[in-house]
Amino acid sequence: MPFVILPDSPAGAAVGERLTTPQGLGANQEVLAHASGRPWIVGEWDPGDLVRVQAGPRQLVLLGCTTSDTGPLRGALRGYDEPSDLDRLARTLPGAAHLVASLDGHVRAQGTVSALRQIHHTTWCGVTIAADRPDLLARITGTGIAHDLLARHLLAPTTPWPLGEAPLWQGVSCLPGDHYLHQLPDGTHRTRRWWSPPQPHLSLARDGAALLRVRIAQAVSLRTRAGGTVSADLSGGLDSTSLCLLVGDRGPARLVTNRWEAMDPANDEDDGHWAREASRALPAAEHVLTPHDSVPSWYEGVTTPAYEPEGPFPSVRTQAQQLAQVRLMAQRGSTRHLTGHGGDELFTALPAHLHAFARSDPLAALPHIRATAALHRWPLLPTLGALGRNPSYGDWLAGLADTVTAWPPRLGRPEFGWGTPVRTAPWATPDAVEAVRTALREPGAQPLAPNRAQHMTLELARECGRTIRRLDQLTSRHGVPWHAPYLDDRVLETVLSIRIADRADTSHYKPPLAAAMRTVVPDGLLTRASKAEFSREAYAGLARHKHALAELCDDLHLARLGLVDAEAVRTAILQLHPRSLTFVPLDRTLACETWLRSLPARSRLAPAP
């Protein structure tokens, strides 16, 4: 759904004339106009993803999955005079959609807090133009990639906030999810915050579970209300099973579920048992089991990029498998696919939760501290010492710069930081390492929330949102958009509103979701203590494709840019991996390399004009 947003001005209209030519954005583009008649939104979208209301000269457009009830929207629009007046509406909209408004010459544009939808902007021909994708703006303005930022995406296991937010395109900026872009009539712009994380005040037992169940059910209903056929993962885990049971087999949409057979029989027996239990509660749904030997293996197709995403695709090693699933579900008639991604990020009790819990109620937190230490095999005294450390976010981030080239931290070392410690790959060049260190030490970094538990939940949700957004760009090309209901802003907001003490409860698995789904999911699954892992798929896939991957090193684009040592990457591909965690930095490098190879040569290596 690529689109561009233009200001309501003569200069904006001149830009619009250039975009709406056959050489502009393409032959299938549509144009929505301001009340003045000037072009406003230019791009492509599914008619079912567009909600447009007008009240006199004022207009509001929602692009994505959200409410279709235009009556309240039109009534609210009549009472709005300034772009900031839309804050109240933005904080209540369900689903995941871009909000774009044209108000008497002023334009407001925003995405979602979870990064499922984002706004990017740049200056071209003297005016600020915005778009849902940064690469679209780069194509319009003729700029190349920002080579100096690419080193940040070689960090493993992730790129910490805010280093990963900057688009990898010169001159393009990313709007934070909690801000909106205000395009003024003179072609300039401002940004303003419209959302802040809520205080964690809801008791899970008294109010939180019931509200969370309503929010998740609403998120699912938005995806099924149009009827037709909807597909969904049914792995046997709590996240996907909850969504499938909420869809049901008596609702407006026909349900098709899909489960991949694991290579490890123990995994398949465990997950398979719970998936079969859930399928018995959905007798009218179609349940598809895909044998492991009939789908692409991991790392297949990495050497031949399937599409040109807006940035490195984190799930590059399973991309071929996900494409196979899309084709399979499309054959079954699916027009939307629901995934449980986001459940781990929102509902898992994280060490950061315990850090906050220990400060609000140390005595109540003590049993959970002991349980967490036992679970991770952390000695109790070092665990208490780690809990006592409380650096600011900026200091914690700068501290990472000192350890980015060290060995990965030992599994027995207590860790209660603002996020996950990061490392550069052993094959990163000194220049790449120095670029990362400089970015980590840059002063002024602020967390997403003052509380590190809230910050980490938001950061993980946004990281997942970016991945799902790029996956959706791939799957939508095959007619099956990808949806992650747990990442809807209202669901995320509700989780953040639940007390930290309830979310940090180590006696239950994913305590918020388990409590919310008490009347929906079979009791046995709510108390399941096991979890599947897929290291066998990783080892088998790399063994099968390692020689094709190694051939990339004959002309490694990352090496051309001076970011990695090609021979060291080749060694990492061909060597034995003592544990599956060593795949993570390799995957990050392959994601960056694949992205570079998917781009046109002009934008890939040439500096911006």
N, C-alpha and C positions, 0 to 999 in steps of 0.2 A: 504494500500500500504506500508507494512513494508519493510524496506531495510536497509542494513548496508554498509558503505563506508570504504574501506581499503586503506592504503597507498601503494605506488608502491615501495616495498622493500622486501627483503627476509623474514624479520620478519612479514611483513604484509601478505605475501603469506602463512606463517606457520599458522597464525590466520585464513586465508581463508580456509585452508585445514580442520581445525576443524569445521568451520561453514558449509561447504558444505557436511558434512557427513549426513546420514539419521537422526542422533541424533542432528544435528545442528539446522538450522532454519526451517526445515520441508521438506516434500517430494515434494512440488510444487514450490520450489524456482528456480529462474533463476540466472545466473551468467554472468555479463559483465566483460570483461578483459581489463586491461591496454594494451598498445601497446607491453609491455614486455612479455605479456602472463600471468602475475600474476592476480589473482582475484581482481576486483576493486569494483563493486557494486553487492551485493548478497541480493536477496529478492524476493518479489512478487509484480507484478503490472499489470494493464490492458494494453494490447498492445497499445490501443488508447491513453494512458496517457504517452507514451514514445516517445520522439524525440531524435534521436542520430545522430550526424554528426562527420565525421572524416576528418582531413586534415593532411596527413602523419601520424606521430606518435601521433599527438594531437587529443584528443577527447572531445566532449561536449555532455552532456546528460541533457535534461529537463524532469522532471517527474511531471506531473500534467496537468493543462489546460493552454495551451499557443499556440504560433504560431506553425504551421506545415510547414512553408516555410523554408526548409533547405538550399536553395541556399545562401541567405545573411548570414546565420549562418556559413556556411562552408567558405565563403569568408572572413568573419571577423576572423574566427579561424586561418586562415593562417597567419594573421598579428600579432598574440598574442605571446609574448615570456614569459611574467611573469603572475602569477595569477592576479595581480592588473590590468593588461591590460583589463580584462573582466569587469571592472567597467562600462565602457561606454555601453556595451551590456546589463548588468544587469539593468541599469537605463532606458532602453527603452523596455524591454520585456513586452508584454501584458499578461493579465491573472494572474494566481496564480500557480507557479510551483517551485519545487526545481531546482537549477542550480548546476550541478556537472561537473567539468572539470578535465582532466588528461593531464598535460603539461610537457613532458620531465622529468618525475619522481616526479613532484609536483602535488598536488591535491587541488582543490578549491571546497568548498561545502557551500551552503547557502540556506536559506529559503526565506520568504517574510517579508516585514516590518510589515504587518498586522497580522502576526502569523498564517495565514491560513496554511502555511507550515513552519516547524521549523526544525532546526538541533540541535541534542544533541550529546555530545561526552564524552568519558571516556578513561582511559588508561587501557589496558589489555595486558598481556604478553609483557610488555615493549613498546607497540606502541599505538598511539592514533587511536581509531576507532570511527566512527560517525554513526548516525542513525537518521531516521525521528521521532522515538518514544523513550522516555527515558526508558520505561518499557522493551523494547526490549534489550537495553544495560544492564539493570539490570538482565534480565534473562540470558544473555550470560555470564556475569561476576559473577553471583550468589550472588548479593548483595540484601539487604533488604531495606525497606522503611526508610526514614529519619524522625523518629518520631518527632524530635525537630522542624521540619518545618511545621508539620501538623497543629499546633495551629494557624498559620497565616491564614489558610483557613477557620477558624471559624469566622473571622471578617465579619461584615455585614455593608453595603450591598455588599462590594467587598474587595479584598485585594489590597492595593495600590502598585503602582510601587515603587521599584523593588521587593517587598517582595514576590509577587506571581510568579516571574519568575523562581526561583530555583526549579528544579525537585524534586519530593518527593522520590527520590531514591538515596541511598548513593553512592557517588563517581561519579555521573553523573552531567554534567554541561549543561546548555542551552545556545546556541549561540544567542546573541541579534539579532533581525531581521535586523538591519542596519549594521551588521558585517558579514564577511565570515570567514570560517575556512580554514586555509592553513596547509595541512598535508605535512611535509617535508620527503625527502627520508630516513632520519635516524629514522623515526617513531615518532618524536616529532611534535608539532604543534604550530602555532601562530594564533592570530585572528587580523583582521584588519577591520576598518570601510570602507564601500563602499557607504553609503547613508546618507544624512543629510536632514532634513526637509527644503523645499523651503521657500523663503521669500514670505509673502502674498502680492503680488503686482498686481494681475490681477483684473481689474474692472469686476464685475459680469455682468453689462449691456453691456459692450463693448466687452470683450473677454472671460470672465470666463464661462458664461452660455453655449456658443457655444462649447467651448472646453470640458466642463463637459459632454454635451450631446453626443459628439463624443466618449469620453472615456467610458461612460456607455453603449452606443450602441455597441462599440467594445467588451466590456466584455460580453454582452449578445450574440453577434454573435459567439464568441468563443465556447459557450455552445450549439449552435444550428446548426453550420455549417455541422456537420456530419449527419444531418437529423434524421430519426427515430422519436421517441416520447419523448417530453420533458414536464414535469409537472412543475407547478408553483403555489405558493400561490396567491389567489385573494381575499384578505380580505376586500377590499374596501378602504384601506388606500393608501396614495400617493406612498409609497415605492413599495409595491407589484404590484399595478396597473400600475405604470410606466414600470416595467419589463415585465409584460404581454403584454402591448401594443407595446413594442419594439420587443418582440418575434413575435407578429402578428399572423395571421392565413393564411398567404400566403408565409411564408418563407420556408426554407429547412426542418424545423422540424415541426411535428404535435404537437399542443399545447393542453394539458389537464390542466385545472385550478381546484383548490380545495378551498372551503371555509367551515370553521366550523361554524355551527349555534351557536350563543351565547345563554347562558342560560337566560340572561337578555333581555327581548323583546326590550327594548329601544336601547340596543347595536345593536341588530340584525336589527332593523328598520333603524338605522343610517348607519352602515357598509353595510348592505344588499342593501340599496338604491344605494350606490355608486358602489358596486360590480356589480349590475345589469346594471347600466349605462355603466360600462366598458365592460361587456360581450356583450352588443349590438354592440359594435365596433369590436367584435371578433366573428362573426356569425359562422365561420367554426370551431372554437375551441370547444372542449368538456368541458362543465362546470359541475363540480360535487359539489353539496351541501350536506354536511354531517350533518344530524340532531344531536343535542346535546345529545339526549338520545340513540344514536347508537354507540357512541365512548367511550373508557375508560375515566373514570373520573380522575381528577387530584389526584395525590398521589397513583394511582393504580400501583401496581407492584414495589413500592419502597422497599418492604421487600424481593423481589426476584430479585436481580440485573440481568439485561439482558445481560450484557457483562462486560469485564474487561478493562476499559478505562485507559489512561495514568495518570489520576488524577481525583479528584472529579468533577462530572458532574454538572454544575450549574443549568441546566434545569431538575433536577431529578424529580420534581413533575409532569412534563408534558411528561416524557419519554414514558410512555405507549401510550399516545395519538399520539406522533410523530411516534412511531412504527406502530400504526394503519394506519396513513396517508401513510407511506412508503408502507405498504402492499396493500393499496387501489390503490395507484398510480402504483405500480408494476403490479397489475391486469389490469390496463388500458394500459400497455405496456411501461410505462416510464422507461427510462434508465438514466435520470438525473433530479434532482429536483432543481428549482430555488427558492430562498427565498429572501425576502426583508430585512432580518437582516443586520444590518450595517447602514441602513438609518437613524435611530434615532441618532446613534453615530456620523455620519458624518455631517448631515444636520441641526440638531436642533440648534437654537440659545441658547447658554448656558451662564450662568452668567459669566463664565471665559472669554467669548468673550467680554463681556461688560467691564470687568476689563482692558483688553488690549485696547479696543476702547477708553475708558475714558482717557487713557494716551497718545494716539496718537492725539486725537482731542476732547478735553473736551466739547466744545460748541456743536459740532455735536452729541456727545453722550448723551447730557442732555435729549432730548425727549425720548430716549430709556431707560435711567435710570428711568425716571418718569413712563414710561409704565411698565417696569419690576417690579418696586416697587409696582405699583397698582395691577399687575397680581398676585404677591405673597403676597399682603397685608403687605408689609414692610413699616414702617414709613420712610419718606424721609431722615431725618437727620441721623438715624442709617445706612441707606443704603449708604449715602455719606461717613460716617465714615468707613464702611466696605470696600468701594472701595478704601479708602486712605491707607489701610494697605497693605504692600507689602513685606512680609517675603520671604527669599530665600526658595527654595524647601526643602533643608535639615532642616531648622528651622521649616517650616510648618509641615513636616513629624514628627519631634521630638515632636512638640506640640501636635500631636494626641495622643502621649503616655500618656499625662496627663488626657485625657478625655475618654479613651477607656471603662471605667466602668461607666461613667456617663449616665444619662438618655438621650435618643435620643434628638438632638437639636429641639427646638420648630419650628413649621412651619413658624412662623412669624419672625424668626431671619434671617437677611440678611447673605448670605454666598457667598463669591467670592474667595474661596481658590483655591489651585492647583488641588483639586479633591474633592471627597465627604467625609465628616467626617465619620469616621468608629467607630464601637463599638464592644466590645466582648459581646457574649451572656450572660445573667444572670447566666446560668448554667456552664460557663467556670470555671475551677478550678483556684486557685491562681497561680499554676505553669504555666498553659496555659496563663494566663494574663501576668505574668512576662516575659514569652518567647516572647510574642507579643511586650511588651513595650521595651524589649532589642533590638529587631529587628528594631522597629521604631526609636530608638535613635542611631542606628549605624551610625557613622559619614561617610561622603563622598558620600551620596546619591545625584545623579544628575538627573535633569528632562530629559524627552525625547526631549524637545525643550526649548530654553531659554524663549520663550513667553508662558505664562501659558495657553492661548487659544489653541495654537498649541500642547502643551504638553497634555492637557486634551483630545483633539480630538484623538491624537495618542494612549493615554492610553485606551480610550474607544474602539477604533477600535481594539486594540490588545486583549482586554478582550473578545470582541465579536468574534474575530478570533479564539481564543482558544476554545470558546464554539462551534463554527461551526465545527472546526477541530475534536473535540471529537464526535459531533453529526454525522459527516460524517463517522467516524470510525464505528459507530453503524449502520447507514443506508446502508453503502456500503456492509455490510454483507448480506443485503436483496436485493442487486442488484440495488439500486437506490442511487448513490452518491449525497450528498447535496452540492449545490453551492451557494455562496453569492457574486454575481457580484460586489456589492458596495464595497466589501473589497479587490478587486484587487488593487495592489500597484499603478497603473497608475491612477485609480479613486481617491484613497486616496490622492495621490500626487497633483492632480488637485484641490481637495477641499482645501488642505492646501495652495495652491497658490493664492486662492481668498482672496481679502482684508478682514481684520477682520471687518471693518465697514459694509461691505455687508453681512457677515455671522451673524453679531450681530443684524440685522434688525428685530425688534420685531413687525413690522407692517405686516409681512408675516409669514406664517407657512413654516418652512424648506426652507428659501429663495433660497439657491443654487439649490436645486432640483426643486423647483417650476419654477424658471427661466429657467433651462435647459430643462424642459419638457413642455414648453409653447406651442409648436406645436405638442405635442404627446398626452397629457392628456386633457380630457374635462375641460373647464374653471371652471366649478363649483367645481370640486374636487381640483383644484389649490388654491381656496380660502376657502376651508373647514376649519372651526375653531374648530370642535368637534373632539374627539378622544375616541375610545372605551376603556373600562377597564374591567378587568375580575375577580374582587374580588368575585363575586358570585360563579364562578367556584372553587376558592380557598376554600371558606367556605364550599361549598357542598362537595368537595372532601375530605377535612380533616374530616368533620363530618362522612362521609361514611367509612373512613379507619383508624380513629384515634385509634381504639382498636388494630388493627393489628400493627400499628406503635408503639403503647405503649408497645406491647409485645417485641419489639426490646430491650427495656430497661432492660429486664430480664438478658440479657447478652450483654451489650453495649460495642462494641470494643473500642470506644473512651474512655469509662470509664476505661477499662482495661489498657489503655495507660496513665491514669491519667490526661486526658484533660478536661473531663466534669463530672458533677454530674448526674448520671443516673436517680435518682428520680426527680431531677429538670427538666430534659428533659421530663420525663413522664408527669409531671405536665403541662409543656408547650404544650404538644400534646393534653392533655385532657381538658385544661382550655378554657374558652371563650376568643376570641381575639377581643378587642374593635375596632381595625382598621386593615386593611389588611397589613399595613407595618410591623406588628409584626410577620407576616409569614416569613419575609426575614431571620432573624437569624436562625429560625427553619429549613428553607430550606437549608441553608448553612451547618448546622449540619447534616441533613439527607444526604446531598451530600457526606460529608466526611465519614459518617458511611456506606453508601451504597458502596462507593469505597473500603473501608477496607474489607467489606464482599465479594466483588467480587474477591479479590486476593487469590492466593494460600496461605495456612496457613504458609508456610515457609517464604515467603517474607512479610506477613502481620504483624507478631508480633515478629519474630526472628531477633536479631541484625545481621548485616552483618558479614560474616566470616573474 
